[in-house]
Amino acid sequence: MTIPTTYPPAKIAVIINASAGSGCGSEWVEQLTGKFRACGMEIDITLAKSGAQTVDAAHRAVNQGAT
């Protein structure tokens, strides 16, 4: 049996509560994306401004195969 040494890239969903604290600007999102890319990961960031948007984003991410 051969154990794979590489795996297909995971689809990572990042859902951020954009209304918390002082909020999240585009510069912050770019920095976060860059940090994940530096580790070899691609992410899909959603800035949710309400509880309903957070739930919708989570459902959408799962339906699109995110982990």
FENTABEL-V454221 format. One record per helix or strand of 2 or more residues. SS is the DSSP state (~ for helix, > for strand). FROM is the first residue (numbers start at 0). LEN is the number of residues. If there is no record, write none. Layout:
((SS | FROM | LEN) (SS | FROM | LEN))
This chain:
((> | 11 | 6) (~ | 25 | 13) (> | 42 | 6) (~ | 50 | 13))
